[in-house]
């Protein structure tokens, strides 16, 4: 992701962030703020590491050697 791509992605969300100032409930403000930044973070991460694959299977956690012997 280039600097310009990042700035464009952040600019797309600027109006949304400004609209948060109209909210009077802090809980709603915080919830929407977190949603906006998570959305931006997801976009930045996906562009930086690559396009997510179409494989719906999830990676399973690595076995750290702890085992339940029952």
C-alpha positions in Angstrom: 0.0 0.0 0.0 1.4 3.3 -1.0 1.1 6.5 1.1 -1.4 7.9 -1.4 -3.6 4.7 -1.2 -3.6 5.0 2.6 -4.5 8.7 2.5 -7.3 7.9 0.1 -8.7 5.2 2.3 -8.6 7.5 5.4 -10.1 10.3 3.4 -13.1 8.1 2.5 -13.8 7.8 6.2 -13.3 11.4 7.2 -16.9 12.4 6.8 -18.0 9.5 8.9 -15.6 10.5 11.7 -16.9 14.1 11.6 -20.5 12.9 11.8 -19.7 11.2 15.1 -19.5 14.7 16.6 -23.3 14.9 16.3 -23.8 11.9 18.6 -24.6 12.8 22.2 -24.3 9.3 23.6 -20.7 8.4 24.3 -21.3 4.6 24.0 -22.7 5.2 20.4 -19.8 7.4 19.6 -17.2 4.9 20.8 -18.9 2.0 19.1 -19.0 3.8 15.7 -15.5 5.1 16.2 -14.2 1.6 16.7 -16.1 0.3 13.7 -14.7 2.9 11.4 -11.1 2.4 12.5 -11.4 -1.4 12.4 -12.7 -1.1 8.8 -9.8 1.1 7.9 -7.3 -1.2 9.6 -8.8 -4.2 7.8 -8.4 -2.5 4.4 -4.8 -1.4 5.2 -3.8 -4.9 6.4 -5.4 -6.6 3.4 -3.6 -4.3 1.0 -0.3 -4.7 2.8 -0.2 -8.5 3.0 -2.1 -9.3 -0.2 -5.6 -10.0 -1.4 -7.4 -12.5 0.9 -7.9 -15.9 -0.6 -11.2 -17.5 -1.5 -10.5 -20.5 0.6 -13.1 -20.5 3.4 -11.2 -23.0 5.5 -9.6 -21.5 8.5 -6.1 -22.1 9.7 -6.1 -24.3 12.8 -4.1 -23.3 15.8 -0.7 -24.9 16.2 -0.5 -27.7 18.8 1.9 -26.4 21.4 2.6 -29.8 22.9 -0.2 -29.7 25.5 -2.4 -32.7 25.1 -5.4 -34.1 26.9 -4.7 -37.8 27.2 -8.2 -39.2 27.9 
